[in-house]
Amino acid sequence: MFGAGPSGLAAALAANQAGRRVIVHERCSDVGHRFHDDFQGLENWTTDGDVIDELAGLGIEPTFDHTPIREAVVFDPRRVHTYRSPRPLFYLVRRGARAGTLDFSLKAQVLARGIELRLGEGRPLLREGGVVAQGPHGSDAVALGYVFETKAADGAFAAMSDRLAPKGYAYLLVVRGQGTVASCMFDEFQNKQVYLERTVAFFREQVGFDMQNARRFGGAGGFDVPPTGRRGDLLFVGEAAGFQDALWGFGMRYAMLSGSLAARSLVRGRLDDYDRLWEERLGGLLRTGIVNRFLYGRLGARGYRGLAWLLDRTADPRSLLGRLYRPSLLARLLYPIARQAIRSSRRAGLRRRQPIGTG
Ligand SMILES: Cc1cc2nc3c(=O)[nH]c(=O)nc-3n(C[C@H](O)[C@H](O)[C@H](O)COP(=O)(O)OP(=O)(O)OC[C@H]3O[C@@H](n4cnc5c(N)ncnc54)[C@H](O)[C@@H]3O)c2cc1C
């Protein structure tokens, strides 16, 4: 298999657990090179059960730093809201090539099981078939931010505002003196630096925080619902298949799940099963995510306020978020329209946007 991100390493662990010899080829000199020790959220609302338990069921030990977030402060264009949930809304994990990150934890688990990890080895031919886990090929969303040290208190803050993050959201996350502040935008990438600076100014004013040793980071990602995850004897997983939440860009969970499902099909010699397996577990979520993205982008400030209003009226925001992702008749009816609209704006955007980078 190639690609040693969460999807490829989850696939390697699952295949190894089934007794197979596994080789993972990774183009870069280490895992996690795409990331810079920034915090990412491992979402915990699309299932009733906890994501950490689900990962354990896939053979992934939670040896990475993970901080449960039960309270988040959210700014809509007019008001500020505090949402609390009895169970974690998400877990903050760190990404990158450092001890304690998700990437280093998965690497350590892979090596501990004797799986061969060939770092610095780009795309092999995989003549005999295998898993393709090479990460994103599109750029539907761009996140740009800073990681930094701070004296600020722990907290999770988000802002839904086109002034800060067109059609997306801005966030500030602080855990034990480490911080990440970023604008995650789904449009107008050509002005990304402006949105980042506005985001920093906004949170400085609203929350008040200091940034020491600030390092800039950024990246892009894409989403899709592919007609198939298979090409010949190759199974595509994680972002290489387009498996990512289209509404807000949560991709880690889908990446590890799809990697594990692909490995399961591969070791059984039943490649045909893969499409059925990911469709059962992820198909509905992916399609509802596309519909959510369409509505979120279309409604703009009214939609942001409407979502905040709905969340204000629920005793448990986690279960409301779960319901938003649940396949429904309405989502099924809207899906073809949403998919078409997103494809058209993607084509228009390709003409409009400058090449994506962190610069
Ligand atoms: C800035 C940013 C913030 C994000 N925040 C969140 C968040 O808060 N929550 C969340 O759930 N998701 C978030 N995501 C998305 C999440 O990081 C991805 O969905 C997830 O990492 C996808 O995992 P993957 O294994 O599919 O791909 P990747 O993590 O991209 O891993 C792919 C690997 O394949 C390697 N590779 C590429 N080409 C080759 C080749 N030809 N040969 C060999 N190896 C190759 C790459 O070097 C890389 O190591 C964020 C993404 C970005 C960019």
The ligand as an ORCA input file, in Angstrom:
! r2SCAN-3c Opt
* xyz 0 1
  C      -5.006     22.326      7.753
  C      -5.933     21.132      7.850
  C      -6.760     21.013      8.959
  C      -7.596     19.887      9.061
  N      -8.397     19.767     10.162
  C      -9.113     18.627     10.347
  C      -9.873     18.439     11.537
  O      -9.939     19.303     12.408
  N     -10.516     17.244     11.692
  C     -10.457     16.234     10.757
  O     -11.037     15.168     10.960
  N      -9.772     16.418      9.600
  C      -9.095     17.575      9.389
  N      -8.379     17.747      8.237
  C      -8.419     16.675      7.235
  C      -7.523     15.507      7.633
  O      -6.243     15.974      7.970
  C      -7.428     14.527      6.468
  O      -8.736     14.192      6.049
  C      -6.680     13.255      6.803
  O      -5.354     13.524      7.154
  C      -6.707     12.331      5.580
  O      -5.924     11.208      5.825
  P      -5.334     10.378      4.595
  O      -4.583      9.244      5.182
  O      -6.408     10.081      3.634
  O      -4.347     11.388      3.841
  P      -3.039     12.148      4.355
  O      -3.126     12.445      5.803
  O      -2.856     13.290      3.416
  O      -1.871     11.118      4.120
  C      -1.458     10.776      2.822
  C      -0.002     10.324      2.865
  O       0.351      9.783      1.585
  C       1.636     10.243      1.233
  N       1.770     10.208     -0.230
  C       1.207     11.058     -1.119
  N       1.518     10.675     -2.375
  C       2.280      9.554     -2.260
  C       2.901      8.690     -3.208
  N       2.778      8.931     -4.499
  N       3.609      7.621     -2.751
  C       3.720      7.391     -1.416
  N       3.157      8.186     -0.481
  C       2.427      9.244     -0.902
  C       1.692     11.646      1.797
  O       3.033     12.061      1.947
  C       0.955     11.463      3.136
  O       1.836     11.093      4.178
  C      -7.583     18.872      8.063
  C      -6.751     19.026      6.945
  C      -5.957     20.146      6.836
  C      -5.070     20.286      5.612
*
